[in-house]
Every structure is written in structure tokens, then in C-alpha cells.
């Protein structure tokens, strides 16, 4: 009895340690950025000016760049990731499933700096050529305006899309596995085509798939090195896909060692604090959605099995 109690206390202490670590990170970031919080308040997140020499700090361009690049990457990566997950779980031959899963997950293991180098030497020239070949009529639109530099928002979004595909597809594949086989068999028994059966399975697992997409979004929000190498690092707010812009993670990586006074340093740490909170919220929401999917899938699977037996 005492051993059981001691075991529970030790395991519980480990769980509390994880929660305490997250809280400690948030507290320390708040403490280290307090000078900036007290000086600028909410205006820090609404101001566009970032001038360390004059002591003027506004984080709006970095917030815009982070959300714009991550959202665009999500739009590009989600169809590809879901297509991979559906193919592996429902359409892939058995002999190809293992290698395909291995190579998909291998993309997640490639270091960020390697993606950045690939982006500089392959992706940036391709984006530059794409912009040069674009019709002049389209280049007049705000979405496609800007000099043909290659580095910019489109290059950053593309490299982020490649990086989040393995995360989203892996989680989506596991979610699709929770769909009861009786669900698919019942669809086929009613005369559904393979496409209709897969569509019904995706609808059944929609909550978990949304969670997988949000996990990919959280991964894109915090990416640093690869984005820093291809986004252009210019603190401006522009809808153009080709304009050089900046992200919160990139400005911290680039300028942290250059912070020569306390206010500059605290402003950078405050950017890290907000990035930490946004990432925490997004990942927590995605985990809750996946947990809710698993909770509702078990009773539904039981009902389907009972109906099939009847």
C-alpha cells in the first residue's frame, strides 16, 4: 500500500513538474520583459515603428509577418497533408505504406537550418523566376507587387508548408485510424463509392483533423531559422507575397545579441512572451480537439458495431 502511494506521488510529481516548467517560463519571460510592458503598454503591439536607435519599439510588423506566413503555409500544406493521410490510411498498397510513412516522417527530422539552405539555393531562385515570368497585369495588384528578389513572404510560406506537412499528416493519419472499420463497411453496404466512404470517414474524424491542422499551425508559428533565411527580414506590413517581411521568431534570433540597452532587450523578450502564449494557446486547443475526438469515437464505434451485429 505504501509502495503504491509512493509510486503515485512520484509520478504525480513528474506531471506537476511539467506544468510548473511551463508556468516558470511564462513568469520569467514576463519578469524579463517588464520594462517594455511598463513603458509601452498595449501600444507596443499596435505600433509599426521598430527603431532601436531612437528607442521606439512597435511589434505590429512582426505579429503581421508571423500570422501571415503561418496562415499562408497552412493553406498550402493542409490539402497536401490530408491527401497523404487519406492515401496512407485508405488507398495505399501494403508494400508501399511502410516506406511512405518513413519518408513522410523523415521530413520532420530534417534540421531547420537544412531547410533554410535548401530555401536559399533552390526555393528563392524559383520564386524569383516565377515573379519575373508573371504577367505585368498581375504584378500591378497589391498581392503580387514588389521587386523580383526571391526572398519574401511567399518563399517563407512555401518552406513553412513543407515543414508542417509531416506533422499534420502524421496526426491526421492517427486520427483516421480511430474511425471504426464498421463505419466504412456500412457505407460500402449502402452502395457508397470509395470516395463517398472516405468522405464519410473524414467527416466522422473532423474534430481530430482540425486538431491536426492546428498542431501544424502551432509548429509554423514558432519556426525560426528556415524562415529567417528566406523571408527578407524587413519590418513592414504589406499584403504582397513577394515583399520582404519579418516574423517574431526571426527578429529575436537576429537582434538578441545586438540589444545594447535594457529597453531593447526587454522589448525583444516581450515579443518572445507573446509568441510563447500564442503557441501555448494554439497547441492546447489542438490537443483538446484531438482528445475530444478520441472520447466521442469510442461510443460511436460501439454503436456502429452493435448496429452491424443486429
Wavefront OBJ file of the C-alpha trace (Angstrom):
o trace
v 0.000 0.000 0.000
v 2.787 2.401 0.871
v 4.674 1.485 -2.308
v 1.557 2.171 -4.362
v 1.102 5.541 -2.679
v 4.779 6.408 -3.158
v 4.637 5.428 -6.820
v 1.600 7.662 -7.381
v 3.262 10.570 -5.613
v 6.438 10.259 -7.710
v 4.523 10.047 -10.993
v 2.293 12.931 -9.923
v 5.381 14.994 -9.081
v 6.662 14.474 -12.628
v 3.350 15.699 -14.042
v 3.372 18.737 -11.767
v 6.974 19.417 -12.787
v 5.944 19.747 -16.427
v 3.157 22.176 -15.574
v 5.479 24.086 -13.261
v 8.092 24.356 -16.005
v 5.583 25.916 -18.400
v 4.426 28.356 -15.717
v 8.024 29.192 -14.805
v 8.855 30.004 -18.418
v 5.870 32.345 -18.649
v 6.705 34.052 -15.355
v 10.357 34.531 -16.263
v 9.529 35.940 -19.688
v 7.084 38.353 -18.051
v 9.646 39.430 -15.485
v 12.394 39.942 -18.044
v 10.112 42.000 -20.309
v 8.528 44.120 -17.596
v 10.419 47.289 -18.543
v 8.963 47.187 -22.052
v 5.479 46.332 -20.767
v 5.523 49.248 -18.328
v 6.947 51.677 -20.890
v 4.760 50.963 -23.943
v 1.766 49.009 -22.685
v -0.711 47.937 -25.346
v 0.752 50.451 -27.809
v 3.734 48.117 -28.201
v 1.529 45.702 -30.177
v -0.173 48.393 -32.266
v 2.823 50.489 -33.307
v 4.584 49.867 -36.637
v 7.839 51.613 -35.747
v 10.862 49.489 -34.842
v 13.812 51.828 -34.293
v 16.259 50.620 -31.602
v 18.474 53.704 -32.068
v 15.623 56.071 -31.191
v 14.234 53.735 -28.527
v 10.935 53.259 -30.371
v 9.623 49.711 -30.459
v 6.460 48.503 -32.120
v 5.779 44.818 -32.701
v 2.890 45.022 -35.178
v 5.023 44.215 -38.277
v 6.340 41.076 -36.596
v 2.884 39.949 -35.500
v 1.616 40.518 -39.035
v 4.517 38.629 -40.592
v 4.136 35.675 -38.215
v 0.386 35.291 -38.715
v 0.544 35.961 -42.461
v 3.318 33.440 -43.165
v 1.833 30.782 -40.869
v -1.690 31.203 -42.233
v -0.496 31.075 -45.832
v 1.617 28.000 -45.087
v -1.416 26.359 -43.519
v -3.484 26.974 -46.644
v -0.773 25.399 -48.786
v 0.078 22.465 -46.527
v -3.353 21.305 -45.316
v -4.635 19.806 -48.607
v -1.306 18.043 -49.196
v -1.096 16.711 -45.639
v -4.690 15.454 -45.639
v -4.166 13.877 -49.046
v -1.126 11.999 -47.741
v -3.015 10.879 -44.618
v -6.016 9.625 -46.606
v -3.827 7.834 -49.149
v -1.796 6.035 -46.484
v -4.802 5.043 -44.373
v -7.248 4.031 -47.141
v -5.679 3.736 -50.582
v -2.009 2.868 -50.231
v -0.879 -0.700 -51.073
v 0.536 -2.581 -48.104
v 4.032 -2.825 -49.599
v 4.229 0.950 -50.084
v 2.696 2.040 -46.773
v 5.778 1.485 -44.610
v 8.299 3.324 -46.840
v 5.867 6.179 -47.426
v 5.272 6.648 -43.702
v 9.030 6.537 -43.099
v 9.861 9.188 -45.691
v 6.976 11.417 -44.608
v 8.130 11.357 -41.002
v 11.736 11.819 -42.136
v 10.782 15.305 -43.317
v 10.063 16.213 -39.703
v 13.538 15.086 -38.633
v 15.438 17.306 -41.079
v 17.047 20.231 -39.199
v 15.590 23.668 -39.771
v 18.921 25.058 -40.955
v 18.982 22.464 -43.751
v 15.564 23.610 -44.890
v 16.897 27.160 -44.841
v 19.859 26.278 -47.046
v 17.557 24.452 -49.456
v 15.329 27.502 -49.490
v 18.201 29.861 -50.323
v 19.666 27.791 -53.154
v 16.518 26.242 -54.641
v 13.334 27.917 -53.458
v 14.395 31.569 -53.616
v 15.631 31.382 -57.257
v 12.426 29.546 -58.222
v 10.252 32.232 -56.613
v 12.321 34.934 -58.332
v 11.826 33.315 -61.733
v 8.127 32.862 -61.020
v 7.748 36.563 -60.247
v 9.712 37.600 -63.345
v 7.508 35.383 -65.545
v 4.299 36.727 -64.019
v 2.181 38.913 -66.356
v 2.535 42.633 -65.808
v -1.195 42.941 -65.187
v -0.965 40.694 -62.126
v 2.159 42.425 -60.831
v 0.176 45.639 -60.536
v -2.055 44.052 -57.915
v -1.048 44.654 -54.255
v -0.896 40.902 -53.664
v 1.825 40.402 -56.301
v 3.659 43.737 -56.221
v 7.303 44.167 -55.311
v 10.763 43.753 -56.822
v 11.780 40.262 -58.015
v 14.109 39.489 -55.115
v 13.047 35.916 -54.433
v 13.230 36.391 -50.666
v 9.917 37.399 -49.156
v 6.625 36.169 -47.795
v 5.939 33.555 -50.496
v 9.301 31.859 -50.029
v 8.776 31.771 -46.250
v 5.259 30.358 -46.595
v 6.407 27.663 -49.012
v 9.226 26.482 -46.793
v 6.918 26.512 -43.768
v 4.355 24.477 -45.706
v 6.963 21.804 -46.448
v 7.983 21.713 -42.787
v 4.475 21.311 -41.331
v 3.228 18.700 -43.814
v 4.748 15.726 -41.896
v 3.320 16.919 -38.556
v -0.185 17.453 -39.887
v -0.266 14.288 -41.983
v 1.027 12.078 -39.151
v -1.571 13.294 -36.658
v -4.353 13.189 -39.263
v -3.379 9.611 -40.141
v -3.626 8.562 -36.495
v -6.991 10.295 -36.212
v -8.323 8.462 -39.270
v -7.288 5.184 -37.630
v -9.805 5.889 -34.855
v -12.669 5.764 -37.351
v -14.355 2.343 -36.835
v -13.963 -0.079 -39.706
v -17.688 -0.767 -39.392
v -18.263 2.849 -40.411
v -16.588 2.255 -43.766
v -18.182 -1.165 -44.201
v -21.617 0.291 -43.541
v -21.004 2.955 -46.189
v -19.984 0.333 -48.737
v -23.018 -1.801 -47.807
v -25.285 1.138 -48.584
v -23.770 1.412 -52.062
v -21.319 4.241 -51.436
v -18.327 4.654 -53.696
v -14.803 4.640 -52.272
v -14.712 8.441 -52.464
v -18.003 8.702 -50.554
v -16.818 6.209 -47.920
v -13.580 8.160 -47.412
v -15.525 11.417 -47.243
v -17.788 9.995 -44.532
v -14.706 8.837 -42.589
v -13.171 12.301 -42.817
v -16.455 13.842 -41.643
v -16.531 11.391 -38.729
v -12.979 12.400 -37.761
v -13.386 16.111 -38.487
v -12.672 17.274 -34.937
v -9.379 15.434 -34.746
v -8.384 16.594 -38.223
v -8.956 20.190 -37.165
v -6.706 19.480 -34.199
v -4.021 18.111 -36.525
v -4.209 21.239 -38.666
v -3.905 23.432 -35.573
v -0.835 21.479 -34.468
v 0.732 22.292 -37.818
v -0.233 25.930 -37.325
v 1.461 25.977 -33.923
v 4.583 24.464 -35.486
v 4.634 27.167 -38.150
v 4.237 29.985 -35.613
v 7.459 29.162 -33.792
v 9.722 28.283 -36.719
v 12.859 30.432 -36.732
v 15.951 29.656 -38.776
v 14.462 28.499 -42.065
v 12.073 31.463 -42.165
v 14.789 33.918 -41.150
v 16.922 32.838 -44.097
v 14.263 33.384 -46.786
v 11.715 35.975 -45.595
v 13.900 39.059 -46.149
v 13.764 40.425 -42.556
v 12.219 43.832 -43.244
v 9.802 45.133 -40.545
v 6.964 46.279 -42.780
v 3.292 45.423 -43.176
v 2.435 44.515 -46.743
v -0.128 42.197 -48.370
v 2.368 41.389 -51.143
v 3.572 37.799 -51.404
v 6.922 38.992 -52.740
v 7.695 41.755 -50.236
v 10.468 41.072 -47.667
v 8.900 40.957 -44.200
v 9.669 39.790 -40.651
v 8.382 37.365 -38.002
v 8.538 37.395 -34.208
v 10.886 34.426 -34.004
v 13.145 35.851 -36.703
v 13.586 39.264 -35.059
v 14.524 37.621 -31.745
v 17.097 35.403 -33.445
v 18.591 38.248 -35.480
v 18.691 41.057 -32.934
v 19.012 39.487 -29.497
v 22.806 39.681 -29.488
v 22.636 43.295 -30.700
v 20.468 44.520 -27.813
v 22.782 47.063 -26.194
v 20.391 48.543 -23.620
v 17.768 47.199 -21.232
v 14.724 48.585 -23.059
v 15.805 46.997 -26.349
v 16.389 43.668 -24.624
v 13.073 43.772 -22.773
v 11.218 44.599 -25.993
v 12.651 41.505 -27.662
v 11.781 39.345 -24.663
v 8.235 40.707 -24.694
v 7.922 39.542 -28.301
v 9.063 36.113 -27.095
v 6.439 36.207 -24.337
v 3.584 36.798 -26.747
v 4.913 34.158 -29.146
v 5.045 31.736 -26.207
v 1.434 32.497 -25.253
v 0.136 32.195 -28.810
v 1.903 28.877 -29.334
v 0.657 27.582 -25.990
v -2.936 28.506 -26.795
v -2.865 27.013 -30.292
v -1.271 23.731 -29.209
v -3.545 23.394 -26.173
v -6.631 23.917 -28.317
v -5.457 21.338 -30.845
v -4.756 18.770 -28.136
v -8.211 19.335 -26.647
v -9.821 18.782 -30.035
v -7.916 15.539 -30.573
v -8.832 14.377 -27.070
v -12.497 15.173 -27.727
v -12.304 13.200 -30.980
v -10.952 10.140 -29.220
v -13.568 10.436 -26.490
v -16.512 10.591 -28.887
v -15.130 7.994 -31.306
v -15.276 5.115 -28.800
v -19.035 5.332 -28.024
v -19.793 5.911 -31.692
v -17.732 2.877 -32.673
v -19.597 0.798 -30.114
v -22.969 1.905 -31.508
v -21.880 1.120 -35.057
v -20.676 -2.326 -34.042
v -23.916 -3.061 -32.184
v -25.941 -1.892 -35.171
v -23.933 -4.079 -37.535
v -24.372 -7.092 -35.239
v -28.107 -6.507 -35.052
l 1 2 3 4 5 6 7 8 9 10 11 12 13 14 15 16 17 18 19 20 21 22 23 24 25 26 27 28 29 30 31 32 33 34 35 36 37 38 39 40 41 42 43 44 45 46 47 48 49 50 51 52 53 54 55 56 57 58 59 60 61 62 63 64 65 66 67 68 69 70 71 72 73 74 75 76 77 78 79 80 81 82 83 84 85 86 87 88 89 90 91 92 93 94 95 96 97 98 99 100 101 102 103 104 105 106 107 108 109 110 111 112 113 114 115 116 117 118 119 120 121 122 123 124 125 126 127 128 129 130 131 132 133 134 135 136 137 138 139 140 141 142 143 144 145 146 147 148 149 150 151 152 153 154 155 156 157 158 159 160 161 162 163 164 165 166 167 168 169 170 171 172 173 174 175 176 177 178 179 180 181 182 183 184 185 186 187 188 189 190 191 192 193 194 195 196 197 198 199 200 201 202 203 204 205 206 207 208 209 210 211 212 213 214 215 216 217 218 219 220 221 222 223 224 225 226 227 228 229 230 231 232 233 234 235 236 237 238 239 240 241 242 243 244 245 246 247 248 249 250 251 252 253 254 255 256 257 258 259 260 261 262 263 264 265 266 267 268 269 270 271 272 273 274 275 276 277 278 279 280 281 282 283 284 285 286 287 288 289 290 291 292 293 294 295 296 297 298 299 300 301 302 303 304 305 306 307 308 309 310
